[in-house]
Amino acid sequence: MQQAGLADDDDEEIWVKEEDDEEEEDGYYMDPRSPAVWTPGGRAGGTSNRRRAREEKERTKMRERQRRAITGRILAGLRQHGNYRLRARADINEVIAALAREAGWVVLPDGTTFPSSSSFAAVAAQPPRPVMVAAASPSATPLALPASSALPLRGIAPVAARPISHRPAPAFALLLPPRAAAASRSPADDVPDGNSSHLLAVPVPVPMDPAAAEDVPVAKQVPDVSPRPPERDFAGTPYVPVYVMLPLGVVNGNGEVVDADELVGQLRVLKASGVDGVMVDCWWGNVEAHKPQEYNWTGYRRLFQMIRELKLKLQVVMSFHECGGNVGDDISIPLPHWVIEIGRSNPDIYFTDRAGRRNTECLSWGVDKERVLQGRTAVEVYFDFMRSFRVEFDEYFEDGIISEIEIGLGACGELRYPSYPAKHGWKYPGIGEFQCYDRYLQKSLRKAAEARGHTIWARGPDNAGHYNSEPNLTGFFCDGGDYDSYYGRFFLSWYSQALVDHADRVLMLARLAFEGTNIAVKVSGVHWWYKTASHAAELTAGFYNPCNRDGYAPIAAVLKKYDAALNFTCVELRTMDQHEVYPEAFADPEGLVWQVLNAAWDAGIQVASENALPCYDRDGFNKILENAKPLNDPDGRHLLGFTYLRLGKDLFERPNFFEFERFIKRMHGGNIS
C-alpha cells in the first residue's frame, strides 16, 4: 500500500506499508525515492521506522538461522543414518542430487538429470512378472500389471529397476498411464486427490495412518526390488590384526593423558570386541617442545601403561610434522617452539611454493644434511628423538607391547610433499603445486641441472597451474604437455628422487634406532586425476607415476632396503562412488590401491593399510576386506595389518559399532553366521 503526503516544502513523500508475517500492526519504512518518512498523523517518524527496519532485519536473520538449523539436522541425519556422503555445509541442490542418485537417476555436475540407461537394461533382462501398484488408500485393491506395460512410461526408470536401498522404504503410489488408469477407474476416482500428479510412473509418497499400514500387504508397501548380492565368506581366511588410532591429542602439551577415565572405558570395549591394539602419535612438537634434546615422555609413559594393563598392542608413530589444518585434524600441535624461532630468521627450512608461500607443516628435505638446527642437521634431530624414545620405553620393546614403529617422513606423517595444503586454499580435486622453491632444494636442482649439462633447466615449471587447477587447463600437465618433454622428465625425476633420498636417509637411522623392531612408512593415496595421462596430483606430491611409468616401484625398493613395511591409505574407497560424487576428478582409488599393493608385493615387502576417511558402513568395510585378502590370489598374499581411523564417539553408536565388530571378526577369519 502506498500513500502520499506533503511536507512543509510541498515535496512529495512516499509511505510504503511493510508486510510482516509475524505482527498484525502496520509498519512503514522509507521509500528509496523519499528523503524522509511521515506518519499518517503528519509527524516525522524516521527514527521509529529505522528501528522497525532493524527489527525486521533481525527477524529475517532469525528465520534464516532456523532454516539453516533445520537443514543442518536433515543433512546430519542423512549422513549418520543413511550413509549419504554430504559435506557439512551442503545446500539443497546437493541433497536433491543425492536423493535422485539413490533413486537410480544420473545427475551431472551442471544439474542435468536423466534416468540411468542401465535401469532399463536391468529390467528388460528380467522375465515378465506382475508389478503390484500401491493404491492411494489402504482400502483400495492393488492392480496387477504386466511388466511390459510398466516399462515405456515417458522414459522414467521403474521403481523395480532402481538401486537397492538399505534404508526402510516408504509406501509409494505408482501412477498409471491413462489407458490402464481408465480401465480400472470408478466414478469415485474422479474426485481430485491431493496426492495425484500429471507425471506418469513417478513414485509419490502416500501419507498413511500407522495403524492402517499394519494391515496393508507387504507387496503394497515396499517397491519391488532385487535381493542384495551375497557377501563373500571370509571364514577360514588368514588372520589380519586390526588396530585403532587413538585421538590426535590423547596426550596434551603438558604431558597429561586427556580424559583418561573415559579412554580406559573405551579401550576396554575395543578389547572385548577383538581389537588387537591401538596406534598412538608421538608428537615432536610436544615432546621436544622448548629446548633441543630435552624430551618430556611423561604423558606417553602413563598412556602406554594403561594400554599394557589391558593387554593391547601398540603401534607408535614418530610424528615429525605439525597437527592442524588438514582433513580430520581437530587440534593444533605446532612444531617445537625452538624450531619455529629458527624458522622466523630462516624461513627456507620450510617447503615453499612458486609464489613464495611457506608451509610450516614440516621441514623441507633440503635441510636433511644442512646444520641449520642449532648445529644439527634435520636427520640428526630425527635420530636423536627416535633414540631417546627407544631408550625411554625399552621394557615395552622387550615385552613385545610395541609391535611396530611408523616413521613420519613428510606432511601428515606421510611420505609426500605438502602439495595440497588447505591452508593455502587447496580444495579437492585440485592438482596441487610443486613444493621445491626454498633455497636448499633450489641449490639441489641447480646441481642436478649442471650435472645434466643444461643449466637452463635449473627452475621449476612455469606453466603448471595453481593449487586448484585442472590438468588439461595447464601447459605442463595436459595431454601431450611438458611433463613428458625432455625438461619435464628431468625435473620430475629430480623432484621424485629427492623424496626417495629423504626416505633413504631417515630410514637408515630409524633402522639403527629400532633394530629388531618392525618399522613402517605411510604412503598417501593420491587417487584423483588417476584416470588422466599425467596423474598431475601424484606428480606434485612427489610420485612420478604418469600412465607410462611406475612411480611406486622406487619407493618399494628403498623400503625393501631397510626391511620396512608400506602402510597405504584409501583402501575403503570405491571408484564408482568417487565418480558419482566427483565425476570431474577422474579418480580411481581402486586402480591406485591395486598398483601400489602389487608394487610392494613384487618388491617382497609387507603391506599394511588404513582408511583415509571415517568409515562406518558395511560397504566400506567390505571393500577393505576385499583389499586385505584378495580373492583367488595364487600366492595367498594378504595385508600385514589394518589400522582403523579413528577412535571417537561416533564409532560407539550402536549401528556403527555393530558393523565394526562384524568387520573385525571377518578380518580375523572368523565365522559371522
Steps between C-alpha positions, in 0.01 A plus 500: 500500500630845414374835632616847408542789743647850478786639704544867594684567175220332302734222384324173442577229753429131463380260772539132422323246715720213614340156500597313813406136549559512872318822601150629433595864552568700183854625459657747261851529366669770296459470127830547312347791309427703814744685729265473800210291625177647635254321717125517423464759775741734328787458749846400390561135585846436352657371823212265576493361149874449489465305824224291345721433197777376728255281690374350175858431395562318828181296454614408150836389636327291765278330242808430286683350798200278571491383138872426509464308826226285346714442191796407719295242690372351174855471366627352825225239496567405138873467566468311827209267432493482122872495409451796266834666428397860547737771617415687819385812311324329213220701340157380392624428146748245634228336711268472199786362288584237763137388526469490121809281470358275772189458284709390201532827310816653352573856616779686318703780667307767306169364634393313188296201620382195310414136574780246496504291184620203705166504680316411181750228414466347845123484477495383137720205595249383761214266405155661487333510836207689648576832664295580807368854493443652842168675530467848645265362762567198722156363414551510123573183305849469348510475122730241342660621177731310264860613529495603135232759564703658777812557289426758229376775731644826370858374528495480880668203663256271687531465874602135467807594296644748744797427726431318823476723802603376842261743664137427589289561191183714527171410338471623142215556258592420140281715275363314200512598134169644373375180333574272791359754742179538301441126497511481878338834586177529690278811521637571846849516355414818309512697822825700509756361740774699666751227417424488128752604236495554126839328470494134409675223690643738760506359856303729729515454879156417634412617851367197684368452846751283695223279639351445155842436348537184707205346313633584154671208321878525473478503120307828523739671743845415360613553140600187310880474530757233427673326793837628617789296354654256749812607686828318466568252779827578679477213750827309510699773323833626643495697826556872438543702823291815546626810681313820585655849488464692824396869491770734373515690829477204738815640669506879531790743503524483880574130494154392620264233369178675399178351646687197632201334669281525191786370286547193721131417462520531122813285487326228702216495248748476212682215671174312555409543132821330388719799408868402508649835597509876455709755312640808676664814356808617691518867406841659459341836582382373842796289609791727398297818521721756673868412473705275273550147639278558803229236469183470707359145472287518819156492338594222260640287781168518686304430180714200410456359850120518461522319167734239642265420788222431249732266307476693177781543247650835403583658166689824559542779243806725507310815399750760377228724355253747643137410567221730386368632172447166326194279456417334832726723712297612801786649703811709438850377587773712338862408446731554803519863608875515456463379139236766434742765631764380254238512224427867569857595414547232233162416338675290236498206742136453390356377171416792269275530195560703184333811646736490801242379754659298779344182633587456868351150523839330483862572416620508141702202390758752384621537862546126557878550485520872583610600853232762548336366819739636763793305366310185402361384167135402468576127478717525812210664685267219389751233605553651846123507553458136394795382709362678809164327449666160463695542824203643695266212412747214480282270714207536258723390214639207696152380603364531147236758597629734230447299183588764240654846460373715214750761386354838403665617178301805391168681507236323712770249594489368142779463246397787270550869434239731661364574153132544587481705824158627598665798671608628157154468349516152350167324450429153370561407219765763426830377355712674766832677445866403499674574832865549408565873518691530828865585441629160612293299251571761233872447561450126454308562176780721363758230570287240322454729197873574482580129522260439211665778299189720474524783751185656351306212654584621853145628553154379582227483233339836426186354339389249765193697612407558862363297790147463362577470129389213279771314307369570151485873573877517555782481249703266717247230596269494197505207259823533306614772740845592624495233770606254227758728338877465552492777760184365662645151541821647647316717751256229612783248538693741724186597697398140571857389570527765773204326668663156470835632627330654804339165581836326456682733742239491777429126475870419527510673841160361601626147441796575729275641773240222481709198419297182532164685487258520210502841335258638243451799272164656415437588134199714411241394245484790252229346283352806328594556134623139492298440182686773310830451319718721719364407848558866591409482871744213550777687320476807723495272808829343389377175345636484143217278383361608162317245290826376339708459819475320836572766759461275804763238415793728610323563833444128552869438422626738769259350755627154407855623564417563867241223544222754556131436438288726280184640660259619230181702534161524324435124493132558585422717197316378190563650159131506408412694816767757421370531145147563621599768751790665313486388135724791403789362714565196276589311818575128520583396857452132419748515213752688714469256792549205266812659347662587834425166665648309209806727482568425867431128475715473187784662697452245777389735778205482738198724445265643762218746448260746657186683394540856373157624617264401784333169419195353676304326224511139388586584140815682611603217732439245225728696267774496763458124536527450124830691494629333817443149365498502117276233354674207328849645545729218382763589762251539784615855570318714753551814707734500798244698700233767487472818708157656539467879493398600769381448859209734575147513634348436157664159490317393816154576368310170492463449120856617434659279764294201389648531151848555644485185716377302202789637293757399765374140505530475124849654501598234753360227275212422733148382424226764529198276440 
